[in-house]
């Protein structure tokens, strides 16, 4: 199996998961594809590269990080004059994306940790390396913190979260997803990750995030989103809706557990409006959900719309 097919399969079956990790895996797979390319023509390479991009991007539909990571790896390749130049370009692009995206997580940790005070109790959801980076950095700085982490049914990524935090010596409590309102009275701040941020500042993240944000809003608990800017979705600027992935019902019920007539709906992500978000913590600083458009427009360059 090719590195592209293998990576796409691992992303689909969740052996590789987390919006940042799938982006880096997608970019790396494109870099490896280029470095091991055996064809002899530039034209053939560009056609095969397009197919590799499509295969990877289709492996999980919601997190725009994957799309952005894969497209960062192929940026400018169509301007290359030879196969060798194209291969080098893709390889360098991929390496640069992986390095920059890893560095972004470290920068977010440093910025976000300043929002955590000694004695704070924090709530996090699912398993976000960006959010956990912030929490672990605060702990590393010697702040005395407690963390509540949701289980995150059905994949139970919360188990990864509590294991990671406990292994780092952090006081952590696991709660089931439906306990978030109940524990909110003990919580000072919430830090979650992001799969996608839309141009109007809506957060798309693991299912359950929006009910957590609502409960936080009701009790006036600050709600922070830790997100690299490559999780901002350029397509939403042009009006596209984010596709919310639905996964197989076998993730929710065992075969024969419910009558055949029962329908099971298994959406993986939900949307949290910007008005429930206190700030986005990004590698370019703390920004408001309302600032996302400006950052995106800057990233896309002068006049994205004038190219239409
Ligand atoms: P980092 C995860 O998705 C969670 O929704 C998490 O909040 C998000 O990716 C961001 O993760 P999944 O792949 O990039 O578990 O911060 O479905 O690690």
Boltz pocket constraint, residues with backbone or C-beta under 6 A from the ligand:
constraints:
  - pocket:
      binder: B
      contacts: [[A, 16], [A, 17], [A, 18], [A, 19], [A, 20], [A, 21], [A, 125], [A, 126], [A, 127], [A, 128], [A, 129], [A, 130], [A, 131], [A, 157], [A, 192], [A, 193], [A, 194], [A, 195], [A, 205], [A, 206], [A, 226], [A, 268]]
      max_distance: 6.0
